[in-house]
């Protein structure tokens, strides 16, 4: 059963909470409905959904991309994008990097909803992130690989091994890349001018061992996303949610809810905002995400959603 979502909004005026804005009438504030970016595998689409509307209504779709409708792709390339499993906007929201279990990775121009660069990497690409110079790192889970893709050059310039690679996040503060895979997180340094290996592993941190994690010899970490307003990251594994502190390279159980299985994605709507999770309810997918406390649940009828994240540029 779907609980109709309450009205959610992003405040566009620095990082002030609503209460602070109400006390400062001289500040001009505009509101935009909060939106959620989803990887929908039943129809092979990336969709940006209005969180304030019933998702059974076509009006809830703010933006979408489908390989079948993209004139920039040929028939062979379209096959690479079966089962899309990651979508992240860049830090300006002008383009989105997309990965798919079918083996493909693409950069999508948001304004035109068309691919500007595509490549077949293979190995079940599961996540990606932008580096400061525009290059992209891709995590392939069954390929146990991190691939450094130079889209302008149209080539993979480096590959590194990471078992069951699943998550990637660029750390602006530390000027490094965090990569989540299997039972560990790696910290990688990026040397843009280095040839032939711009990425080097600086440290490796083991994920916490629990009785539940012992049941999964190979699989472990799944999603890795920053916690807004904190120097910390959300980490999901097969059975738990964690808070990762990059300064001390340590884990702590996530406050509010630690035990939660099959979380494919987790994100928070700004500092102190609602935490959104996509918890698989059938095989590896679900018809919609929910807030961590399950006070709000969205449902797209007939969908097979793999990841759902708050849209945040």
Residue pairs with C-beta under 8 A, 6 or more apart in sequence:
1 297
2 54
2 55
2 288
2 297
2 298
2 299
3 295
3 296
3 297
4 54
5 51
5 52
5 53
5 296
5 297
5 298
6 52
6 296
7 33
7 52
8 33
8 34
8 51
8 52
8 269
8 274
9 31
9 32
9 33
9 34
9 52
10 31
10 32
10 33
10 34
10 269
10 270
11 17
11 18
11 21
11 29
11 31
12 29
12 30
12 31
12 32
13 21
13 27
13 28
13 29
13 30
15 229
15 270
15 271
16 24
16 27
16 29
17 271
17 272
21 27
21 29
33 50
33 51
33 52
34 51
34 52
34 269
34 310
34 311
35 48
35 49
35 50
35 51
35 62
35 310
35 311
36 48
36 49
36 51
36 276
36 289
36 298
36 308
36 309
36 310
36 311
37 46
37 47
37 48
37 49
37 87
37 89
37 96
37 308
37 309
37 310
37 311
38 46
38 47
38 48
38 49
38 87
38 278
38 289
38 300
38 303
38 305
38 307
38 308
38 309
39 46
39 84
39 85
39 86
39 87
39 305
39 306
39 307
39 308
40 46
40 47
40 84
40 300
40 303
40 304
40 305
40 306
41 82
41 83
41 84
41 85
41 285
41 304
41 305
41 306
42 302
42 303
42 304
43 66
43 303
44 66
44 67
44 68
44 81
44 82
44 83
44 84
45 64
45 65
45 66
45 84
46 64
46 65
46 66
46 84
46 87
46 96
46 98
46 108
47 61
47 63
47 64
48 61
48 62
48 63
48 64
48 311
49 55
49 60
49 61
49 62
49 298
49 300
50 59
50 60
50 61
50 62
51 298
53 59
53 60
54 60
55 288
55 298
55 299
55 300
55 301
56 299
56 300
56 301
63 110
63 113
64 113
65 96
65 98
65 108
65 113
67 73
67 77
67 78
67 80
67 81
67 104
68 78
69 113
70 78
70 113
70 114
70 115
71 114
72 114
72 115
72 116
72 118
73 81
73 115
73 118
77 104
77 115
77 118
77 120
79 102
80 100
80 102
80 103
80 104
80 118
80 120
81 98
81 100
81 102
81 104
81 106
82 100
82 101
82 102
83 100
83 101
83 102
83 306
84 98
84 99
84 100
84 101
84 306
85 99
85 100
85 101
85 125
85 126
85 127
85 306
85 307
86 97
86 98
86 99
86 125
86 126
86 127
86 128
86 307
87 96
87 97
87 98
87 307
87 309
88 96
88 97
88 128
88 129
88 130
88 309
89 95
89 96
89 110
89 311
89 312
89 313
90 96
90 97
90 130
90 313
91 130
91 313
92 313
93 110
93 313
94 109
94 110
94 111
95 107
95 108
95 109
95 110
95 116
96 107
96 108
96 110
97 105
97 106
97 107
97 108
97 128
97 129
97 130
97 136
98 104
98 105
98 106
98 107
98 108
98 128
99 105
99 125
99 126
99 127
99 128
99 138
100 125
101 124
101 125
101 126
103 120
103 121
103 122
103 123
103 124
103 125
104 118
104 119
104 120
104 121
104 125
105 118
105 119
105 120
105 121
105 125
105 128
105 136
105 138
105 149
106 115
106 117
106 118
106 119
107 115
107 116
107 117
107 118
107 136
107 151
108 114
108 115
108 116
109 115
109 116
116 151
117 151
117 152
117 154
119 149
119 151
119 154
119 156
121 138
121 140
121 143
121 147
121 149
121 156
122 140
122 143
123 140
123 141
123 142
123 143
123 144
123 145
124 140
124 141
124 142
124 143
125 138
125 139
125 140
125 141
126 139
126 140
126 141
126 165
126 166
126 167
127 138
127 139
127 165
127 166
127 167
127 168
127 224
128 136
128 137
128 138
128 139
128 168
129 136
129 137
129 168
129 169
129 170
129 177
130 136
130 170
131 137
131 170
131 177
131 190
131 192
132 170
132 175
132 190
132 192
133 192
134 151
134 152
135 148
135 149
135 150
135 151
135 157
135 192
136 148
136 149
136 151
137 146
137 147
137 148
137 149
137 168
137 177
137 179
137 199
138 146
138 147
138 149
138 168
139 145
139 146
139 162
139 165
139 166
139 167
139 168
139 179
139 180
139 181
140 146
140 147
140 165
141 164
141 165
141 166
141 181
142 164
143 165
144 161
144 162
144 163
144 164
144 165
144 181
145 159
145 160
145 161
145 162
145 165
146 159
146 160
146 161
146 162
146 165
146 168
146 179
146 188
146 199
147 156
147 158
147 159
148 156
148 157
148 158
148 159
148 198
148 199
149 155
149 156
149 157
150 156
150 157
157 196
157 198
158 196
158 197
158 198
158 199
160 188
160 199
160 201
162 179
162 181
162 182
162 186
163 181
163 182
163 183
163 184
163 218
164 181
164 182
164 218
164 219
164 220
164 221
165 179
165 180
165 181
165 182
166 180
166 181
166 221
166 222
166 223
166 224
167 178
167 179
167 180
167 181
167 221
167 222
167 223
167 224
167 225
167 235
168 177
168 178
168 179
168 180
168 224
169 177
169 178
169 224
169 225
169 226
169 233
170 176
170 177
170 178
171 177
171 178
171 246
173 231
174 187
174 246
175 189
175 190
176 187
176 188
176 189
176 190
176 202
177 187
177 188
177 189
177 190
177 199
178 185
178 186
178 187
178 188
178 224
178 233
178 246
179 185
179 186
179 188
180 221
180 222
180 223
180 224
180 235
181 220
181 221
182 218
182 219
182 220
182 221
183 206
183 207
183 213
183 220
183 221
184 204
184 205
184 206
184 207
184 220
184 221
185 204
185 205
185 207
185 221
185 224
185 235
185 244
185 249
186 201
186 203
186 204
186 205
187 201
187 202
187 203
187 204
187 205
187 246
187 249
188 199
188 200
188 201
188 202
189 199
189 200
189 202
190 198
190 199
191 198
191 199
191 200
192 198
194 200
203 249
205 249
205 250
207 213
207 220
207 221
207 235
207 237
207 242
207 251
208 240
208 242
208 251
210 239
210 240
212 238
212 239
212 240
212 261
213 220
213 237
213 238
213 239
213 240
215 238
216 238
219 238
220 237
220 238
221 235
221 236
221 237
222 236
222 237
222 238
222 263
222 264
223 234
223 235
223 236
223 263
223 264
223 265
223 266
223 307
224 233
224 234
224 235
224 244
225 233
225 234
225 265
225 266
225 267
225 268
225 309
226 232
226 233
226 234
227 233
227 234
227 243
227 268
228 268
228 269
228 270
228 271
228 273
228 312
229 270
229 271
229 272
230 271
231 245
231 246
231 247
232 243
232 244
232 245
232 246
233 243
233 244
233 246
234 241
234 242
234 243
234 244
234 254
234 266
234 267
234 268
234 275
235 241
235 242
235 243
235 244
235 251
236 242
236 260
236 263
236 264
236 265
236 266
236 277
238 261
238 262
239 259
239 260
239 261
240 253
240 254
240 258
240 259
240 260
240 261
241 253
241 254
241 257
241 258
241 259
241 260
241 263
241 266
241 277
242 251
242 252
242 253
242 254
242 258
243 251
243 252
243 253
243 254
243 255
244 250
244 251
245 251
245 252
256 275
256 292
256 293
257 292
257 293
260 277
260 279
260 292
261 279
262 279
262 280
262 281
262 284
263 277
263 278
263 279
263 280
264 278
264 279
264 280
264 284
264 285
264 306
264 307
265 276
265 277
265 278
265 289
265 306
265 307
265 308
265 309
266 275
266 276
266 277
266 278
266 292
267 275
267 276
267 309
267 310
267 312
268 274
268 275
268 276
268 310
269 275
269 276
269 310
269 312
270 312
273 310
274 291
274 292
274 296
275 291
275 292
276 289
276 290
276 291
276 292
276 308
276 309
276 310
277 289
277 290
277 291
277 292
278 286
278 289
278 305
278 306
278 307
278 308
279 286
279 289
279 290
280 286
281 287
282 304
284 306
285 303
285 304
285 305
285 306
286 304
286 305
287 299
287 300
287 301
287 302
287 303
287 304
287 305
288 297
288 298
288 299
288 300
288 303
288 305
288 308
289 297
289 298
289 305
289 308
290 296
290 297
290 298
291 297
298 308
